[in-house]
Amino acid sequence: MTDIQGQLSHKPARRRHHWRRDLVELAALFTAVAVADGLSNVVAHGPDGPFLLVASAVALIATAVFHIWWARRNSHAPPFPDTGGTSDTDATAADGEGDSTPRETALWRMRTTVRDAPGSLAALCTVLAERRVDILTLQTHPLADGTVDEFLLRTPAELSAADLSRAVAAAGGADTWTERADAHDLVDAPTRVLGLATRTALDAAELPLALRQLLGRCTIHSLPAVSLTGRATGETAPVEGVLESTVMRLRDPSGGAITIERPHLPFTPTEFARARALVELDARLGPRVPRGEDVLTLPEGNEITVRRAAPSDLEAAKALHERCSDRTLGLRYHGPVADADRYLGHLLSPRYGRTLAVQTASGRLVALGHLLWDGDETEVALLVEDSWQRRGIGSELLRRLVELAVEARCDSVYAVTQSSNTGMVAAMRGLGLPLDYQIEEGTLVVTARLAKSARVSSTTRRG
């Protein structure tokens, strides 16, 4: 739109036709005819006719050359409007527009609180426009004593988070929070919420991930109502949930409570309502695990099937425990072997992560792989029946679990084992990812970094 207006503003204006110009041109025409007639008589009847003819030709050529030079030096196009001594090209260059080199930009998520008064948002947008900040999306979260405005911004790369916060504070914004955004944030809020609801409807294990993507960086804990020993934990929440600034508690459909914490940014009532709606959707749909399985052929020719495990696999998993040696169970659960069966209900629940099962052609369960949501971290764990070890099953399970973690946008996964568990250590090395090793009280923790986080956050609070 700006370019079109610029082209229209520089369009030559139409000249006004004047009668005096016509009179001058007519007089010049009669004079030229009279002079031509006189010259023709002199050339035809005078003794110096040829000389005069050559001189006239030379004068005509000189006049034509002078006219061309004068026309080029003094254009008859109307002058451009006065811009105070600055040409349009110079002004464009000064604004950074018209440069063929694209400017570097950055995406930011920004949240600030403004007074619930006419003109508050307009003042904020004006300040952003003065700094050449493009507002991509805007959401409003009404509060009792104001409004929280959440923006997705495209800013010049040289504009820092501190500069942005100072500008917003000058326009009346308070409690300003900024965080670097990425391409995933370009999806508008209604579309994102619908997508998260669809994923939750298809897979119960998606609920914690959907809540995390809905609310941003937060820590989610699913606290069961009954402990592994069968005792009541006392963890519960009202049906309508509880919102307390940076903590919200929701009733878990499978029993217990879901606690969500975000210390760096208080939750708004709008976010609380969205989170509660997702949890209610999960409760109405009940337990569900997506169908689908892959048939693989081992090097010796045996076929195995890899699929998602469900709570209905509990008895088959207990039978797997009975066929495993005490050493294998000890390396997996790091505790008394007799308590191994108690963990299965937790591990097979989609509320706490995703579990992959490996079964033979006869339907016998021979291996389990777990991807567990541990607050804001992610743990991987493997259990392979002794007679099926060292056939590549563990490596295949681990590779698939890491793919699930990448899909869930996890930054890393960790495995807790012992240094004597050479199979697990080799499987982690086989991922080809950067690994960190840490020994804690004789236990080895191997962390695989899936991707370097490009999200740089900055929180600035102003009263």
C-alpha positions, 0 to 999 in steps of 0.5 A: 500500500505504501509503495502504491501511494508513493508511485501515485504521489510522484505521477507527473501532473497534467499541464494546463493549456494556455492561449499565449503559447498558441499565439507564440507558436503561430507567430513563429510559424509565419516568421519561419515561412517568411524567412524561408521564402526570402532565402529561396528567392536569394538562393535562386536569384542572388550571386551568393545563393550556394553559400547562403544555402550551406550557411543555413544548413549549418545554422539549422544543425547548430540550433538543433544541437543546442535545443537538444542540450537545453532540453536535457539540462532543463527537464520540463517535468513538474518538480517533486513536492517539497519534503523539507530538503530530503528526497524520497530516496534519502527518506526511504534509505533513512527508514531502512525501506527500499533496501534490497538487503532484507532486515534481520528480525526476531520473534517474541512473545510478550505479555503485559498488564494495562489499565482497563481504560479506553486508549490504553491498548492504542497507546501501547500499539503506537509505541511498538509501531514507533520502534518498527515492531509488527504485531502478528497476534494479540490475545486479551485476558480480562482481570478484575483490575485490568487486562493482560495483553499477550502479543506475538511480535516480529521485531528488528533483530537489534531490539533487545528484550530490555528495550522492548520492556522499557518502551512498554512500561513508558506506554503504561504496561506493567508486569511485562514478560518477554520470551523468544518465540519460534515458528510454532507460535505463529499458529493462532490461539483458536487453531492451536487449542483445537489441535491440542484438543484433537491430540488429547482426544486420540491419545490419553498420553497427550494430556500432559503435553497438551497442557504444557504446549497450551501454557508454555514453560511449566512443570506438570505433576500427576499425583495419584490418589493411591500410592504404590503400596496401596495407601491413600496419598490424600492428593485430590482437587475440587471438581472445578479446580483451584487457581492460585496465581502461579499454581493451578490444581485440576482433578485428574480423571484417573484419580488424584490431582494434576498440579501445574506450576509456572513460577515465572508468570502467573496464570490468568483465568482464561488460561485456567478455563482452557486447561480445565476444558482439556482435562474435562475432555479427557475425563469424558473420553475415558482411557484410550490408546491409539491403535497401530503396530509395526512388524519387524524381522530380527537378524536371526529371522524371528518376527516381532511386533512393536505397539503401544502398551495399555493398562490392559497389558498388566497381566502380560507384563507381570508374566514378563517379570516372572520370566526375567532374572533378578539381575535384569529386574534389579538393573531396571527398577533399582530396588527390591525385586519383589516390588517390581510388579507394583510399578506396572500400574503406574508405568502402563498408565497413559497419564504418566507417559508412553509405553511401547510393548514388544511381543512375539508372533505367538503374542508373548510380551518380551520387552517394554520401553517407557517414556515417562513425564518427570515434571519438566524432564523426560526419562527413558527406561527399558526392560527386555527378557533375558532370552531376548537380549542382545538382538537389537530389541533394546536399541530399536525401542530406545530409538522409537522412544526418542522419536516420541520425545522429539515429537513432544518437543522435549529438549533431552531424555535421561536414563537411570542405570548402573555402569555395569549395565553395558547394554543400556549404555551401548544403546544410548551411545548408539543414538548418535546424540550428545551425551552427558554422564553423571554418577550419583551414589553409584547410579549412572545417569545418562542424558541425551540432548535432543536439540539445542534449545533456541528459546532464550527468555527474559523476564522483566517486571515493572510496577 
